[in-house]
Amino acid sequence: MAVTSFRRGLLGRTYLMPLIIAAISSAGLLFALIGDGVWDYLSWLALGFPVAIGLWFSKRRASHGARNTRAEDSISC
């Protein structure tokens, strides 16, 4: 019984954020189809959300990678 709750929690943590991103992207596509004006701005925001997350994580990864490289260089000296 504990194993199934562990798997359910692990799957929930693994797939929760991608499902949220997919829902926001789908809403953005729907907003783009609905109309003009405010709907266009909402669609740009919703469709830009996954791009912003990707850029944020790539910048975060690059800064952590650079920090680890400097730490390794100082240890080897």
PyMOL Python script that loads the backbone (N, CA, C, O; Angstrom):
from pymol import cmd

cmd.read_pdbstr("""\
ATOM      1  N   MET A   1       0.813  -1.189   0.000  1.00  0.00           N
ATOM      2  CA  MET A   1       0.000   0.000   0.000  1.00  0.00           C
ATOM      3  C   MET A   1       0.863   1.262   0.000  1.00  0.00           C
ATOM      4  O   MET A   1       0.523   2.254  -0.644  1.00  0.00           O
ATOM      5  N   ALA A   2       1.971   1.217   0.720  1.00  0.00           N
ATOM      6  CA  ALA A   2       2.870   2.373   0.756  1.00  0.00           C
ATOM      7  C   ALA A   2       3.554   2.584  -0.590  1.00  0.00           C
ATOM      8  O   ALA A   2       3.871   3.712  -0.968  1.00  0.00           O
ATOM      9  N   VAL A   3       3.777   1.481  -1.308  1.00  0.00           N
ATOM     10  CA  VAL A   3       4.435   1.593  -2.611  1.00  0.00           C
ATOM     11  C   VAL A   3       3.536   2.324  -3.603  1.00  0.00           C
ATOM     12  O   VAL A   3       4.021   3.154  -4.372  1.00  0.00           O
ATOM     13  N   THR A   4       2.240   2.033  -3.600  1.00  0.00           N
ATOM     14  CA  THR A   4       1.343   2.706  -4.536  1.00  0.00           C
ATOM     15  C   THR A   4       1.229   4.189  -4.226  1.00  0.00           C
ATOM     16  O   THR A   4       1.172   5.003  -5.147  1.00  0.00           O
ATOM     17  N   SER A   5       1.195   4.563  -2.937  1.00  0.00           N
ATOM     18  CA  SER A   5       1.138   5.986  -2.609  1.00  0.00           C
ATOM     19  C   SER A   5       2.450   6.676  -2.983  1.00  0.00           C
ATOM     20  O   SER A   5       2.444   7.840  -3.382  1.00  0.00           O
ATOM     21  N   PHE A   6       3.576   5.966  -2.856  1.00  0.00           N
ATOM     22  CA  PHE A   6       4.861   6.522  -3.278  1.00  0.00           C
ATOM     23  C   PHE A   6       4.873   6.743  -4.784  1.00  0.00           C
ATOM     24  O   PHE A   6       5.316   7.789  -5.258  1.00  0.00           O
ATOM     25  N   ARG A   7       4.387   5.761  -5.537  1.00  0.00           N
ATOM     26  CA  ARG A   7       4.357   5.910  -6.995  1.00  0.00           C
ATOM     27  C   ARG A   7       3.429   7.034  -7.410  1.00  0.00           C
ATOM     28  O   ARG A   7       3.747   7.811  -8.310  1.00  0.00           O
ATOM     29  N   ARG A   8       2.279   7.120  -6.752  1.00  0.00           N
ATOM     30  CA  ARG A   8       1.325   8.167  -7.084  1.00  0.00           C
ATOM     31  C   ARG A   8       1.936   9.537  -6.792  1.00  0.00           C
ATOM     32  O   ARG A   8       1.769  10.465  -7.585  1.00  0.00           O
ATOM     33  N   GLY A   9       2.632   9.677  -5.681  1.00  0.00           N
ATOM     34  CA  GLY A   9       3.280  10.939  -5.348  1.00  0.00           C
ATOM     35  C   GLY A   9       4.409  11.268  -6.304  1.00  0.00           C
ATOM     36  O   GLY A   9       4.589  12.424  -6.687  1.00  0.00           O
ATOM     37  N   LEU A  10       5.171  10.253  -6.691  1.00  0.00           N
ATOM     38  CA  LEU A  10       6.270  10.457  -7.623  1.00  0.00           C
ATOM     39  C   LEU A  10       5.749  10.858  -8.997  1.00  0.00           C
ATOM     40  O   LEU A  10       6.294  11.766  -9.625  1.00  0.00           O
ATOM     41  N   LEU A  11       4.711  10.197  -9.463  1.00  0.00           N
ATOM     42  CA  LEU A  11       4.136  10.555 -10.761  1.00  0.00           C
ATOM     43  C   LEU A  11       3.512  11.938 -10.724  1.00  0.00           C
ATOM     44  O   LEU A  11       3.604  12.698 -11.688  1.00  0.00           O
ATOM     45  N   GLY A  12       2.882  12.257  -9.611  1.00  0.00           N
ATOM     46  CA  GLY A  12       2.295  13.586  -9.478  1.00  0.00           C
ATOM     47  C   GLY A  12       3.340  14.676  -9.524  1.00  0.00           C
ATOM     48  O   GLY A  12       3.145  15.704 -10.173  1.00  0.00           O
ATOM     49  N   ARG A  13       4.452  14.457  -8.837  1.00  0.00           N
ATOM     50  CA  ARG A  13       5.528  15.456  -8.852  1.00  0.00           C
ATOM     51  C   ARG A  13       6.205  15.518 -10.213  1.00  0.00           C
ATOM     52  O   ARG A  13       6.664  16.582 -10.628  1.00  0.00           O
ATOM     53  N   THR A  14       6.270  14.395 -10.906  1.00  0.00           N
ATOM     54  CA  THR A  14       6.948  14.358 -12.195  1.00  0.00           C
ATOM     55  C   THR A  14       6.129  15.030 -13.290  1.00  0.00           C
ATOM     56  O   THR A  14       6.678  15.762 -14.114  1.00  0.00           O
ATOM     57  N   TYR A  15       4.836  14.790 -13.304  1.00  0.00           N
ATOM     58  CA  TYR A  15       4.004  15.243 -14.416  1.00  0.00           C
ATOM     59  C   TYR A  15       3.149  16.457 -14.112  1.00  0.00           C
ATOM     60  O   TYR A  15       2.449  16.939 -15.002  1.00  0.00           O
ATOM     61  N   LEU A  16       3.177  16.967 -12.898  1.00  0.00           N
ATOM     62  CA  LEU A  16       2.316  18.093 -12.558  1.00  0.00           C
ATOM     63  C   LEU A  16       2.692  19.352 -13.335  1.00  0.00           C
ATOM     64  O   LEU A  16       1.824  19.966 -13.955  1.00  0.00           O
ATOM     65  N   MET A  17       3.953  19.748 -13.318  1.00  0.00           N
ATOM     66  CA  MET A  17       4.358  20.972 -14.004  1.00  0.00           C
ATOM     67  C   MET A  17       4.188  20.874 -15.523  1.00  0.00           C
ATOM     68  O   MET A  17       3.696  21.827 -16.127  1.00  0.00           O
ATOM     69  N   PRO A  18       4.574  19.759 -16.174  1.00  0.00           N
ATOM     70  CA  PRO A  18       4.312  19.670 -17.609  1.00  0.00           C
ATOM     71  C   PRO A  18       2.816  19.752 -17.954  1.00  0.00           C
ATOM     72  O   PRO A  18       2.452  20.314 -18.986  1.00  0.00           O
ATOM     73  N   LEU A  19       1.960  19.200 -17.104  1.00  0.00           N
ATOM     74  CA  LEU A  19       0.517  19.301 -17.349  1.00  0.00           C
ATOM     75  C   LEU A  19       0.030  20.736 -17.201  1.00  0.00           C
ATOM     76  O   LEU A  19      -0.832  21.181 -17.959  1.00  0.00           O
ATOM     77  N   ILE A  20       0.576  21.459 -16.232  1.00  0.00           N
ATOM     78  CA  ILE A  20       0.203  22.867 -16.065  1.00  0.00           C
ATOM     79  C   ILE A  20       0.660  23.684 -17.270  1.00  0.00           C
ATOM     80  O   ILE A  20      -0.086  24.525 -17.771  1.00  0.00           O
ATOM     81  N   ILE A  21       1.875  23.439 -17.731  1.00  0.00           N
ATOM     82  CA  ILE A  21       2.391  24.155 -18.906  1.00  0.00           C
ATOM     83  C   ILE A  21       1.558  23.834 -20.137  1.00  0.00           C
ATOM     84  O   ILE A  21       1.270  24.723 -20.937  1.00  0.00           O
ATOM     85  N   ALA A  22       1.165  22.565 -20.300  1.00  0.00           N
ATOM     86  CA  ALA A  22       0.327  22.178 -21.438  1.00  0.00           C
ATOM     87  C   ALA A  22      -1.041  22.848 -21.368  1.00  0.00           C
ATOM     88  O   ALA A  22      -1.573  23.281 -22.390  1.00  0.00           O
ATOM     89  N   ALA A  23      -1.609  22.934 -20.176  1.00  0.00           N
ATOM     90  CA  ALA A  23      -2.920  23.576 -20.022  1.00  0.00           C
ATOM     91  C   ALA A  23      -2.838  25.068 -20.343  1.00  0.00           C
ATOM     92  O   ALA A  23      -3.727  25.613 -20.998  1.00  0.00           O
ATOM     93  N   ILE A  24      -1.782  25.722 -19.889  1.00  0.00           N
ATOM     94  CA  ILE A  24      -1.620  27.157 -20.175  1.00  0.00           C
ATOM     95  C   ILE A  24      -1.388  27.381 -21.665  1.00  0.00           C
ATOM     96  O   ILE A  24      -1.918  28.336 -22.234  1.00  0.00           O
ATOM     97  N   SER A  25      -0.602  26.511 -22.305  1.00  0.00           N
ATOM     98  CA  SER A  25      -0.368  26.636 -23.741  1.00  0.00           C
ATOM     99  C   SER A  25      -1.652  26.404 -24.530  1.00  0.00           C
ATOM    100  O   SER A  25      -1.935  27.116 -25.494  1.00  0.00           O
ATOM    101  N   SER A  26      -2.419  25.414 -24.119  1.00  0.00           N
ATOM    102  CA  SER A  26      -3.695  25.147 -24.796  1.00  0.00           C
ATOM    103  C   SER A  26      -4.654  26.323 -24.634  1.00  0.00           C
ATOM    104  O   SER A  26      -5.364  26.687 -25.572  1.00  0.00           O
ATOM    105  N   ALA A  27      -4.670  26.906 -23.452  1.00  0.00           N
ATOM    106  CA  ALA A  27      -5.506  28.087 -23.236  1.00  0.00           C
ATOM    107  C   ALA A  27      -5.047  29.231 -24.128  1.00  0.00           C
ATOM    108  O   ALA A  27      -5.874  29.969 -24.664  1.00  0.00           O
ATOM    109  N   GLY A  28      -3.740  29.386 -24.293  1.00  0.00           N
ATOM    110  CA  GLY A  28      -3.221  30.436 -25.173  1.00  0.00           C
ATOM    111  C   GLY A  28      -3.646  30.241 -26.616  1.00  0.00           C
ATOM    112  O   GLY A  28      -3.992  31.205 -27.299  1.00  0.00           O
ATOM    113  N   LEU A  29      -3.622  29.000 -27.082  1.00  0.00           N
ATOM    114  CA  LEU A  29      -4.092  28.732 -28.443  1.00  0.00           C
ATOM    115  C   LEU A  29      -5.582  29.013 -28.577  1.00  0.00           C
ATOM    116  O   LEU A  29      -6.029  29.542 -29.595  1.00  0.00           O
ATOM    117  N   LEU A  30      -6.341  28.663 -27.561  1.00  0.00           N
ATOM    118  CA  LEU A  30      -7.778  28.935 -27.573  1.00  0.00           C
ATOM    119  C   LEU A  30      -8.040  30.434 -27.557  1.00  0.00           C
ATOM    120  O   LEU A  30      -8.911  30.919 -28.280  1.00  0.00           O
ATOM    121  N   PHE A  31      -7.290  31.176 -26.735  1.00  0.00           N
ATOM    122  CA  PHE A  31      -7.444  32.630 -26.702  1.00  0.00           C
ATOM    123  C   PHE A  31      -7.138  33.253 -28.056  1.00  0.00           C
ATOM    124  O   PHE A  31      -7.797  34.209 -28.464  1.00  0.00           O
ATOM    125  N   ALA A  32      -6.145  32.717 -28.754  1.00  0.00           N
ATOM    126  CA  ALA A  32      -5.785  33.253 -30.069  1.00  0.00           C
ATOM    127  C   ALA A  32      -6.903  33.015 -31.081  1.00  0.00           C
ATOM    128  O   ALA A  32      -7.101  33.823 -31.989  1.00  0.00           O
ATOM    129  N   LEU A  33      -7.624  31.926 -30.931  1.00  0.00           N
ATOM    130  CA  LEU A  33      -8.717  31.627 -31.852  1.00  0.00           C
ATOM    131  C   LEU A  33     -10.001  32.377 -31.524  1.00  0.00           C
ATOM    132  O   LEU A  33     -10.819  32.610 -32.414  1.00  0.00           O
ATOM    133  N   ILE A  34     -10.190  32.754 -30.276  1.00  0.00           N
ATOM    134  CA  ILE A  34     -11.456  33.353 -29.844  1.00  0.00           C
ATOM    135  C   ILE A  34     -11.672  34.735 -30.446  1.00  0.00           C
ATOM    136  O   ILE A  34     -12.734  35.005 -31.007  1.00  0.00           O
ATOM    137  N   GLY A  35     -10.700  35.594 -30.338  1.00  0.00           N
ATOM    138  CA  GLY A  35     -10.963  36.939 -30.826  1.00  0.00           C
ATOM    139  C   GLY A  35      -9.742  37.825 -30.831  1.00  0.00           C
ATOM    140  O   GLY A  35      -8.606  37.361 -30.742  1.00  0.00           O
ATOM    141  N   ASP A  36     -10.010  39.131 -30.938  1.00  0.00           N
ATOM    142  CA  ASP A  36      -8.951  40.129 -31.022  1.00  0.00           C
ATOM    143  C   ASP A  36      -8.931  40.979 -29.763  1.00  0.00           C
ATOM    144  O   ASP A  36      -9.738  40.805 -28.850  1.00  0.00           O
ATOM    145  N   GLY A  37      -7.994  41.889 -29.748  1.00  0.00           N
ATOM    146  CA  GLY A  37      -7.905  42.822 -28.623  1.00  0.00           C
ATOM    147  C   GLY A  37      -7.281  42.172 -27.402  1.00  0.00           C
ATOM    148  O   GLY A  37      -6.129  41.741 -27.432  1.00  0.00           O
ATOM    149  N   VAL A  38      -8.050  42.108 -26.335  1.00  0.00           N
ATOM    150  CA  VAL A  38      -7.564  41.549 -25.081  1.00  0.00           C
ATOM    151  C   VAL A  38      -7.198  40.077 -25.251  1.00  0.00           C
ATOM    152  O   VAL A  38      -6.248  39.598 -24.632  1.00  0.00           O
ATOM    153  N   TRP A  39      -7.934  39.370 -26.073  1.00  0.00           N
ATOM    154  CA  TRP A  39      -7.655  37.949 -26.290  1.00  0.00           C
ATOM    155  C   TRP A  39      -6.275  37.749 -26.899  1.00  0.00           C
ATOM    156  O   TRP A  39      -5.591  36.775 -26.582  1.00  0.00           O
ATOM    157  N   ASP A  40      -5.864  38.656 -27.762  1.00  0.00           N
ATOM    158  CA  ASP A  40      -4.519  38.561 -28.347  1.00  0.00           C
ATOM    159  C   ASP A  40      -3.443  38.700 -27.272  1.00  0.00           C
ATOM    160  O   ASP A  40      -2.459  37.961 -27.276  1.00  0.00           O
ATOM    161  N   TYR A  41      -3.628  39.636 -26.363  1.00  0.00           N
ATOM    162  CA  TYR A  41      -2.648  39.821 -25.287  1.00  0.00           C
ATOM    163  C   TYR A  41      -2.605  38.603 -24.374  1.00  0.00           C
ATOM    164  O   TYR A  41      -1.532  38.168 -23.957  1.00  0.00           O
ATOM    165  N   LEU A  42      -3.778  38.058 -24.066  1.00  0.00           N
ATOM    166  CA  LEU A  42      -3.820  36.857 -23.233  1.00  0.00           C
ATOM    167  C   LEU A  42      -3.137  35.682 -23.918  1.00  0.00           C
ATOM    168  O   LEU A  42      -2.446  34.895 -23.272  1.00  0.00           O
ATOM    169  N   SER A  43      -3.333  35.567 -25.236  1.00  0.00           N
ATOM    170  CA  SER A  43      -2.699  34.458 -25.948  1.00  0.00           C
ATOM    171  C   SER A  43      -1.188  34.625 -25.980  1.00  0.00           C
ATOM    172  O   SER A  43      -0.460  33.640 -25.853  1.00  0.00           O
ATOM    173  N   TRP A  44      -0.697  35.857 -26.148  1.00  0.00           N
ATOM    174  CA  TRP A  44       0.745  36.088 -26.131  1.00  0.00           C
ATOM    175  C   TRP A  44       1.334  35.751 -24.774  1.00  0.00           C
ATOM    176  O   TRP A  44       2.403  35.146 -24.688  1.00  0.00           O
ATOM    177  N   LEU A  45       0.649  36.135 -23.726  1.00  0.00           N
ATOM    178  CA  LEU A  45       1.134  35.813 -22.377  1.00  0.00           C
ATOM    179  C   LEU A  45       1.155  34.304 -22.142  1.00  0.00           C
ATOM    180  O   LEU A  45       2.136  33.756 -21.638  1.00  0.00           O
ATOM    181  N   ALA A  46       0.070  33.647 -22.511  1.00  0.00           N
ATOM    182  CA  ALA A  46      -0.018  32.207 -22.269  1.00  0.00           C
ATOM    183  C   ALA A  46       0.971  31.428 -23.130  1.00  0.00           C
ATOM    184  O   ALA A  46       1.557  30.454 -22.658  1.00  0.00           O
ATOM    185  N   LEU A  47       1.165  31.832 -24.372  1.00  0.00           N
ATOM    186  CA  LEU A  47       2.096  31.121 -25.248  1.00  0.00           C
ATOM    187  C   LEU A  47       3.552  31.486 -24.960  1.00  0.00           C
ATOM    188  O   LEU A  47       4.462  30.730 -25.300  1.00  0.00           O
ATOM    189  N   GLY A  48       3.771  32.629 -24.342  1.00  0.00           N
ATOM    190  CA  GLY A  48       5.125  33.011 -23.959  1.00  0.00           C
ATOM    191  C   GLY A  48       5.567  32.375 -22.651  1.00  0.00           C
ATOM    192  O   GLY A  48       6.759  32.357 -22.343  1.00  0.00           O
ATOM    193  N   PHE A  49       4.630  31.858 -21.886  1.00  0.00           N
ATOM    194  CA  PHE A  49       4.941  31.254 -20.593  1.00  0.00           C
ATOM    195  C   PHE A  49       5.907  30.079 -20.709  1.00  0.00           C
ATOM    196  O   PHE A  49       6.892  30.054 -19.971  1.00  0.00           O
ATOM    197  N   PRO A  50       5.683  29.096 -21.599  1.00  0.00           N
ATOM    198  CA  PRO A  50       6.649  27.995 -21.718  1.00  0.00           C
ATOM    199  C   PRO A  50       8.023  28.462 -22.206  1.00  0.00           C
ATOM    200  O   PRO A  50       9.047  27.912 -21.803  1.00  0.00           O
ATOM    201  N   VAL A  51       8.040  29.463 -23.060  1.00  0.00           N
ATOM    202  CA  VAL A  51       9.316  30.001 -23.546  1.00  0.00           C
ATOM    203  C   VAL A  51      10.072  30.654 -22.400  1.00  0.00           C
ATOM    204  O   VAL A  51      11.281  30.467 -22.261  1.00  0.00           O
ATOM    205  N   ALA A  52       9.360  31.423 -21.577  1.00  0.00           N
ATOM    206  CA  ALA A  52       9.991  32.080 -20.432  1.00  0.00           C
ATOM    207  C   ALA A  52      10.533  31.050 -19.440  1.00  0.00           C
ATOM    208  O   ALA A  52      11.620  31.232 -18.893  1.00  0.00           O
ATOM    209  N   ILE A  53       9.797  29.992 -19.209  1.00  0.00           N
ATOM    210  CA  ILE A  53      10.264  28.950 -18.298  1.00  0.00           C
ATOM    211  C   ILE A  53      11.517  28.276 -18.855  1.00  0.00           C
ATOM    212  O   ILE A  53      12.469  28.024 -18.117  1.00  0.00           O
ATOM    213  N   GLY A  54      11.515  27.989 -20.144  1.00  0.00           N
ATOM    214  CA  GLY A  54      12.692  27.377 -20.764  1.00  0.00           C
ATOM    215  C   GLY A  54      13.915  28.256 -20.686  1.00  0.00           C
ATOM    216  O   GLY A  54      15.012  27.778 -20.398  1.00  0.00           O
ATOM    217  N   LEU A  55      13.738  29.544 -20.942  1.00  0.00           N
ATOM    218  CA  LEU A  55      14.864  30.473 -20.853  1.00  0.00           C
ATOM    219  C   LEU A  55      15.364  30.603 -19.419  1.00  0.00           C
ATOM    220  O   LEU A  55      16.569  30.672 -19.178  1.00  0.00           O
ATOM    221  N   TRP A  56      14.434  30.635 -18.470  1.00  0.00           N
ATOM    222  CA  TRP A  56      14.825  30.746 -17.069  1.00  0.00           C
ATOM    223  C   TRP A  56      15.632  29.529 -16.615  1.00  0.00           C
ATOM    224  O   TRP A  56      16.647  29.670 -15.933  1.00  0.00           O
ATOM    225  N   PHE A  57      15.172  28.330 -17.000  1.00  0.00           N
ATOM    226  CA  PHE A  57      15.901  27.136 -16.604  1.00  0.00           C
ATOM    227  C   PHE A  57      17.243  27.018 -17.319  1.00  0.00           C
ATOM    228  O   PHE A  57      18.208  26.538 -16.725  1.00  0.00           O
ATOM    229  N   SER A  58      17.329  27.445 -18.581  1.00  0.00           N
ATOM    230  CA  SER A  58      18.610  27.370 -19.276  1.00  0.00           C
ATOM    231  C   SER A  58      19.608  28.364 -18.676  1.00  0.00           C
ATOM    232  O   SER A  58      20.796  28.058 -18.567  1.00  0.00           O
ATOM    233  N   LYS A  59      19.135  29.543 -18.289  1.00  0.00           N
ATOM    234  CA  LYS A  59      20.015  30.515 -17.640  1.00  0.00           C
ATOM    235  C   LYS A  59      20.446  30.004 -16.272  1.00  0.00           C
ATOM    236  O   LYS A  59      21.606  30.145 -15.886  1.00  0.00           O
ATOM    237  N   ARG A  60      19.514  29.414 -15.550  1.00  0.00           N
ATOM    238  CA  ARG A  60      19.821  28.871 -14.230  1.00  0.00           C
ATOM    239  C   ARG A  60      20.831  27.741 -14.326  1.00  0.00           C
ATOM    240  O   ARG A  60      21.750  27.646 -13.512  1.00  0.00           O
ATOM    241  N   ARG A  61      20.656  26.884 -15.326  1.00  0.00           N
ATOM    242  CA  ARG A  61      21.578  25.763 -15.498  1.00  0.00           C
ATOM    243  C   ARG A  61      22.965  26.258 -15.894  1.00  0.00           C
ATOM    244  O   ARG A  61      23.974  25.739 -15.416  1.00  0.00           O
ATOM    245  N   ALA A  62      23.011  27.264 -16.769  1.00  0.00           N
ATOM    246  CA  ALA A  62      24.304  27.802 -17.200  1.00  0.00           C
ATOM    247  C   ALA A  62      25.036  28.446 -16.032  1.00  0.00           C
ATOM    248  O   ALA A  62      26.252  28.302 -15.907  1.00  0.00           O
ATOM    249  N   SER A  63      24.309  29.151 -15.181  1.00  0.00           N
ATOM    250  CA  SER A  63      24.981  29.795 -14.050  1.00  0.00           C
ATOM    251  C   SER A  63      25.447  28.768 -13.023  1.00  0.00           C
ATOM    252  O   SER A  63      26.493  28.952 -12.401  1.00  0.00           O
ATOM    253  N   HIS A  64      24.691  27.694 -12.836  1.00  0.00           N
ATOM    254  CA  HIS A  64      25.124  26.649 -11.914  1.00  0.00           C
ATOM    255  C   HIS A  64      26.305  25.869 -12.495  1.00  0.00           C
ATOM    256  O   HIS A  64      27.206  25.466 -11.759  1.00  0.00           O
ATOM    257  N   GLY A  65      26.301  25.657 -13.802  1.00  0.00           N
ATOM    258  CA  GLY A  65      27.410  24.959 -14.441  1.00  0.00           C
ATOM    259  C   GLY A  65      28.697  25.751 -14.352  1.00  0.00           C
ATOM    260  O   GLY A  65      29.762  25.181 -14.114  1.00  0.00           O
ATOM    261  N   ALA A  66      28.614  27.065 -14.540  1.00  0.00           N
ATOM    262  CA  ALA A  66      29.798  27.914 -14.451  1.00  0.00           C
ATOM    263  C   ALA A  66      30.317  27.942 -13.021  1.00  0.00           C
ATOM    264  O   ALA A  66      31.528  27.955 -12.802  1.00  0.00           O
ATOM    265  N   ARG A  67      29.423  27.950 -12.058  1.00  0.00           N
ATOM    266  CA  ARG A  67      29.836  27.968 -10.662  1.00  0.00           C
ATOM    267  C   ARG A  67      30.543  26.674 -10.292  1.00  0.00           C
ATOM    268  O   ARG A  67      31.535  26.698  -9.564  1.00  0.00           O
ATOM    269  N   ASN A  68      30.047  25.549 -10.782  1.00  0.00           N
ATOM    270  CA  ASN A  68      30.680  24.265 -10.487  1.00  0.00           C
ATOM    271  C   ASN A  68      32.052  24.155 -11.149  1.00  0.00           C
ATOM    272  O   ASN A  68      32.968  23.566 -10.575  1.00  0.00           O
ATOM    273  N   THR A  69      32.202  24.708 -12.334  1.00  0.00           N
ATOM    274  CA  THR A  69      33.493  24.649 -13.029  1.00  0.00           C
ATOM    275  C   THR A  69      34.534  25.447 -12.249  1.00  0.00           C
ATOM    276  O   THR A  69      35.669  24.997 -12.097  1.00  0.00           O
ATOM    277  N   ARG A  70      34.166  26.607 -11.763  1.00  0.00           N
ATOM    278  CA  ARG A  70      35.104  27.422 -10.991  1.00  0.00           C
ATOM    279  C   ARG A  70      35.497  26.714  -9.709  1.00  0.00           C
ATOM    280  O   ARG A  70      36.654  26.788  -9.295  1.00  0.00           O
ATOM    281  N   ALA A  71      34.579  26.044  -9.088  1.00  0.00           N
ATOM    282  CA  ALA A  71      34.894  25.315  -7.843  1.00  0.00           C
ATOM    283  C   ALA A  71      35.867  24.173  -8.128  1.00  0.00           C
ATOM    284  O   ALA A  71      36.782  23.923  -7.343  1.00  0.00           O
ATOM    285  N   GLU A  72      35.669  23.483  -9.250  1.00  0.00           N
ATOM    286  CA  GLU A  72      36.580  22.394  -9.602  1.00  0.00           C
ATOM    287  C   GLU A  72      37.969  22.906  -9.924  1.00  0.00           C
ATOM    288  O   GLU A  72      38.962  22.262  -9.586  1.00  0.00           O
ATOM    289  N   ASP A  73      38.054  24.085 -10.590  1.00  0.00           N
ATOM    290  CA  ASP A  73      39.357  24.657 -10.916  1.00  0.00           C
ATOM    291  C   ASP A  73      40.118  25.068  -9.659  1.00  0.00           C
ATOM    292  O   ASP A  73      41.334  24.895  -9.589  1.00  0.00           O
ATOM    293  N   SER A  74      39.424  25.601  -8.682  1.00  0.00           N
ATOM    294  CA  SER A  74      40.111  26.025  -7.464  1.00  0.00           C
ATOM    295  C   SER A  74      40.574  24.833  -6.635  1.00  0.00           C
ATOM    296  O   SER A  74      41.565  24.924  -5.910  1.00  0.00           O
ATOM    297  N   ILE A  75      39.861  23.720  -6.741  1.00  0.00           N
ATOM    298  CA  ILE A  75      40.267  22.524  -5.983  1.00  0.00           C
ATOM    299  C   ILE A  75      41.509  21.894  -6.603  1.00  0.00           C
ATOM    300  O   ILE A  75      42.380  21.410  -5.882  1.00  0.00           O
ATOM    301  N   SER A  76      41.600  21.895  -7.932  1.00  0.00           N
ATOM    302  CA  SER A  76      42.720  21.227  -8.599  1.00  0.00           C
ATOM    303  C   SER A  76      44.026  22.006  -8.467  1.00  0.00           C
ATOM    304  O   SER A  76      45.095  21.433  -8.677  1.00  0.00           O
ATOM    305  N   CYS A  77      43.977  23.284  -8.127  1.00  0.00           N
ATOM    306  CA  CYS A  77      45.204  24.071  -8.004  1.00  0.00           C
ATOM    307  C   CYS A  77      45.910  23.742  -6.790  1.00  0.00           C
ATOM    308  O   CYS A  77      46.969  24.308  -6.519  1.00  0.00           O
TER     309      CYS A  77
END
""", "prot")
cmd.dss("prot")
cmd.show_as("cartoon", "prot")
cmd.util.cbc("prot")
cmd.orient("prot")
